[in-house]
């Protein structure tokens, strides 16, 4: 039986979805994303209505607040940074790969988010998180 790993990367970006789609090949290259990791970029709003998004996953996304990542040039703002609900972020990239576990796919999406941060947010804040399911619970990629 073939195992498929699945994970989700939520984030904000200064581009609209068509701009992100144009940048995705460069982002994959910069982050060394494996070719066999299938990515689906969507707005969070359109992701929510997909038939394979469980109520538990949707509740998790709506119940978690995350803080922005700040570059060193904005370190003085760290104390006043406000969290945002993960479900209020703009975009989500779903990743799926054959013969890999969910945690490994989450790591690969984390690498992709690092590429997004360095290419699109080098001197500004970046709010993002990667989640995956393990034993019936959703976890954050560390």
KOLZAVO-711786 format. One line per field, with one value per residue: residue in one letter; x, y, z of N, C-alpha, C, O in turn. Coordinates in pm, whole numbers. Layout:
<mises>
type	A/...
n.x	X/...
n.y	Y/...
n.z	Z/...
ca.x	X/...
ca.y	Y/...
ca.z	Z/...
c.x	X/...
c.y	Y/...
c.z	Z/...
o.x	X/...
o.y	Y/...
o.z	Z/...
</mises>
This chain:
<mises>
type	X/X/X/X/X/X/X/X/X/X/X/X/X/X/X/X/X/X/X/X/X/X/X/X/X/X/X/X/X/X/X/X/X/X/X/X/X/X/X/X/X/X/X/X/X/X/X/X/X/X/X/X/X/X/X/X/X/X/X/X/X/X/X/X/X/X/X/X/X/X/X/X/X/X/X/X/X/X/X/X/X/X/X/X/X/X/X/X/X/X/X/X/X/X/X/X/X/X/X/X/X/X/X/X/X/X/X/X/X/X/X/X/X/X/X/X/X/X/X/X/X/X/X/X/X/X/X/X/X/X/X/X/X/X/X/X/X/X/X/X/X/X
n.x	84/52/190/90/207/92/55/12/73/36/12/90/131/289/194/-62/-267/-213/36/187/164/312/564/611/764/1030/1049/1029/1269/1467/1425/1482/1275/1140/1074/867/689/373/213/-47/-168/-373/-624/-700/-969/-1086/-975/-1100/-1351/-1307/-1378/-1228/-1137/-1143/-1377/-1249/-987/-1041/-1146/-918/-745/-886/-870/-622/-372/-107/220/391/692/982/1227/1571/1604/1366/1346/1291/1018/920/812/566/429/141/-65/-211/-501/-468/-644/-712/-512/-379/-315/-280/-74/-114/50/143/282/402/497/607/598/362/494/743/666/565/805/927/749/791/1051/994/836/1037/1181/987/974/1240/1259/1033/976/1203/1275/1061/780/662/405/337/273/318/134/53/-94/-88/-137/-414/-416/-353/-49/213/478/801
n.y	-119/220/498/824/1140/1436/1786/2128/2464/2775/3123/3477/3705/3953/3953/3895/3604/3517/3631/3494/3234/3265/3301/3062/2843/2949/2978/2710/2615/2767/2678/2413/2226/1906/1749/1567/1645/1738/2038/2259/2567/2797/3044/3094/3110/2977/2727/2634/2535/2300/1957/1762/1874/1843/1885/1892/1972/2225/2352/2347/2519/2756/2799/2875/3108/3285/3430/3697/3656/3835/4032/4102/4376/4476/4411/4559/4577/4343/4301/4426/4304/4167/3876/3671/3506/3183/3098/3336/3411/3479/3284/2934/2656/2339/2038/1728/1406/1105/806/925/1051/1249/1435/1465/1578/1816/1932/1980/2166/2366/2440/2551/2770/2915/2996/3161/3360/3468/3553/3717/3866/4000/4223/4271/4190/3851/3627/3303/2947/2595/2301/1963/1635/1400/1095/1150/1411/1759/1913/2157/2221/2216
n.z	0/-81/82/161/235/393/433/547/463/588/520/485/215/5/-252/-502/-571/-835/-879/-688/-793/-1028/-915/-788/-916/-898/-622/-543/-650/-511/-252/-271/-313/-339/-655/-666/-473/-455/-499/-399/-433/-274/-186/157/204/-25/13/244/163/31/-33/106/341/672/945/1191/1122/1016/1246/1409/1265/1287/1556/1648/1725/1576/1580/1407/1215/1262/1099/1191/1171/1258/1521/1751/1752/1840/2099/2081/1881/1732/1757/1497/1388/1261/1061/944/777/446/244/158/115/12/56/-83/-90/-224/-55/173/507/697/863/737/492/595/683/436/329/513/445/197/278/406/181/63/256/247/-19/-63/165/281/443/605/821/861/854/926/921/951/939/1032/1043/1306/1450/1481/1573/1517/1447/1487/1264/1382
ca.x	0/130/167/96/220/18/73/-44/152/-47/100/54/231/260/149/-190/-247/-149/177/249/173/427/687/624/880/1153/1046/1062/1412/1545/1408/1512/1155/1142/982/750/599/266/169/-170/-176/-510/-657/-756/-1115/-1121/-930/-1198/-1468/-1270/-1447/-1141/-1096/-1230/-1423/-1144/-878/-1091/-1153/-781/-694/-956/-850/-482/-312/38/289/474/838/1035/1372/1646/1584/1240/1349/1230/873/885/729/433/370/12/-89/-321/-559/-415/-748/-723/-402/-427/-291/-239/-19/-127/155/121/390/397/603/664/505/311/595/844/607/561/940/951/671/862/1161/933/802/1162/1206/891/1019/1363/1240/923/963/1335/1288/930/731/608/324/324/278/299/71/34/-169/-17/-219/-543/-401/-278/72/295/616/895
ca.y	0/343/598/963/1240/1558/1896/2255/2583/2896/3240/3601/3744/4083/3932/3828/3462/3496/3663/3380/3122/3294/3288/2929/2768/3004/2944/2567/2599/2827/2598/2273/2146/1788/1754/1481/1704/1804/2156/2326/2700/2850/3134/3018/3106/2870/2600/2593/2468/2175/1845/1679/1948/1795/1983/1901/2054/2362/2404/2371/2638/2873/2812/2898/3236/3278/3560/3717/3645/3969/4037/4171/4521/4511/4344/4644/4561/4209/4307/4478/4229/4106/3749/3664/3372/3115/3096/3468/3435/3490/3172/2803/2561/2200/1955/1584/1331/960/738/1009/1077/1386/1522/1494/1675/1943/1987/2031/2290/2465/2490/2638/2896/2990/3060/3271/3467/3533/3620/3813/3942/4009/4330/4296/4078/3739/3544/3174/2827/2467/2201/1828/1548/1283/1022/1214/1547/1847/1964/2253/2184/2295
ca.z	0/-94/185/116/339/362/529/502/497/587/521/418/115/-56/-390/-517/-598/-965/-860/-619/-888/-1116/-837/-728/-966/-839/-481/-534/-678/-402/-130/-303/-296/-426/-769/-645/-375/-528/-427/-443/-374/-273/-78/269/182/-120/74/345/105/-35/32/192/461/780/1044/1293/1068/1008/1384/1454/1196/1341/1700/1681/1692/1554/1580/1289/1220/1236/1072/1297/1159/1327/1652/1854/1744/1886/2219/2051/1770/1764/1689/1401/1381/1143/959/884/684/309/153/208/18/53/-2/-73/-154/-213/19/279/614/711/923/636/400/667/676/301/316/594/362/96/345/424/52/48/346/201/-148/-68/290/344/543/666/902/785/940/859/1002/882/1025/979/1134/1359/1547/1500/1623/1430/1512/1414/1231/1464
c.x	88/90/180/109/151/44/22/43/62/45/33/166/190/210/8/-163/-180/0/251/264/289/559/713/740/1012/1162/1081/1212/1498/1539/1437/1394/1158/1037/856/662/496/213/39/-180/-319/-519/-713/-907/-1154/-1079/-1035/-1314/-1433/-1334/-1360/-1090/-1194/-1270/-1317/-1028/-921/-1099/-1014/-727/-758/-927/-710/-439/-162/94/373/622/891/1184/1442/1628/1456/1233/1284/1077/825/790/586/365/242/-5/-205/-372/-514/-517/-770/-607/-456/-424/-258/-184/-37/-18/121/232/374/519/678/556/464/417/704/791/598/699/971/871/735/979/1109/893/926/1198/1114/934/1140/1346/1138/913/1099/1349/1154/888/668/532/294/329/256/239/60/-39/-80/-104/-349/-537/-322/-165/137/430/706/1001
c.y	125/440/736/1053/1367/1660/2023/2370/2705/3017/3362/3635/3877/4073/3876/3684/3437/3531/3552/3260/3141/3271/3146/2846/2817/2969/2797/2545/2648/2740/2450/2181/2027/1797/1672/1527/1786/1918/2211/2456/2751/2964/3048/3005/2993/2733/2545/2511/2339/2057/1761/1753/1913/1910/2002/1987/2201/2427/2436/2501/2764/2897/2847/3037/3218/3420/3573/3693/3782/3961/4117/4322/4568/4450/4427/4633/4427/4211/4352/4405/4160/3975/3763/3520/3307/3113/3229/3502/3429/3360/3044/2724/2423/2122/1809/1514/1183/909/828/1029/1223/1481/1559/1596/1813/2009/2048/2159/2401/2524/2585/2772/2980/3063/3177/3389/3541/3605/3733/3905/3973/4116/4363/4175/3973/3651/3415/3061/2706/2370/2068/1746/1431/1221/1095/1356/1629/1912/2069/2193/2276/2356
c.z	0/17/123/237/295/473/464/552/479/595/459/320/53/-200/-390/-560/-733/-958/-788/-711/-984/-1045/-787/-786/-907/-692/-458/-552/-562/-276/-151/-276/-391/-537/-746/-528/-454/-442/-486/-364/-386/-173/36/252/86/-67/168/287/31/39/125/316/573/873/1153/1247/1062/1147/1438/1396/1254/1488/1743/1637/1675/1546/1454/1319/1182/1203/1182/1290/1228/1466/1761/1855/1801/2006/2189/1935/1815/1690/1590/1402/1251/1030/890/792/541/230/228/90/80/-18/19/-149/-125/-137/117/385/619/765/821/534/466/666/541/276/400/518/254/157/373/295/27/134/289/67/-143/55/354/452/610/748/811/882/866/960/914/981/952/1086/1177/1468/1581/1554/1523/1510/1423/1382/1313/1377
o.x	187/-29/270/30/151/53/-6/82/19/144/-68/281/71/185/-37/-48/-99/82/365/366/358/656/825/811/1097/1269/1153/1275/1590/1637/1418/1410/1178/926/750/570/529/172/19/-200/-378/-433/-767/-965/-1248/-1143/-1058/-1369/-1522/-1342/-1412/-1007/-1311/-1206/-1296/-975/-844/-1063/-994/-672/-692/-957/-680/-467/-99/25/421/668/851/1258/1378/1637/1440/1124/1228/1014/705/698/494/255/236/36/-286/-294/-520/-479/-838/-604/-566/-518/-216/-240/18/4/77/272/338/629/798/436/524/429/752/862/623/708/1033/920/731/1004/1171/913/921/1241/1157/932/1141/1412/1154/848/1107/1428/1137/952/626/588/236/382/183/287/58/-43/-7/-140/-388/-641/-236/-183/118/488/689/1089
o.y	133/462/761/1043/1403/1625/2028/2374/2735/3016/3350/3597/3910/4175/3817/3646/3345/3466/3519/3191/3045/3227/3113/2782/2736/2935/2763/2468/2579/2730/2369/2071/2045/1846/1704/1455/1889/1897/2208/2455/2748/2979/2941/2901/2919/2633/2424/2427/2276/2059/1695/1698/1949/2014/2113/2067/2289/2543/2537/2584/2867/3005/2849/3079/3144/3515/3474/3706/3839/3891/4191/4390/4688/4439/4370/4676/4401/4130/4319/4442/4102/3962/3854/3425/3368/3127/3236/3611/3379/3329/3045/2725/2393/2139/1771/1556/1142/962/811/1023/1309/1594/1672/1688/1915/2131/2153/2251/2518/2645/2687/2876/3103/3178/3281/3503/3664/3706/3834/4009/3972/4098/4472/4070/4002/3605/3416/3076/2713/2357/2062/1784/1372/1286/1101/1417/1577/1958/2070/2121/2398/2425
o.z	73/43/44/331/178/591/344/669/367/669/390/341/47/-264/-292/-584/-745/-1024/-824/-708/-1018/-1107/-748/-707/-871/-641/-364/-479/-519/-202/-60/-222/-511/-515/-800/-489/-512/-327/-607/-242/-494/-86/11/283/116/-101/173/357/-26/161/214/389/568/879/1201/1325/1098/1163/1504/1468/1267/1540/1862/1524/1751/1511/1399/1432/1080/1272/1257/1393/1253/1523/1855/1952/1809/2013/2264/1895/1924/1574/1600/1415/1144/914/788/733/518/157/344/-20/186/-138/127/-257/-14/-152/140/355/554/718/821/494/402/650/532/210/361/525/224/95/364/299/-23/90/283/43/-212/48/477/545/664/744/698/982/758/1070/814/1094/829/1203/1097/1566/1697/1579/1452/1622/1302/1464/1313/1427
</mises>
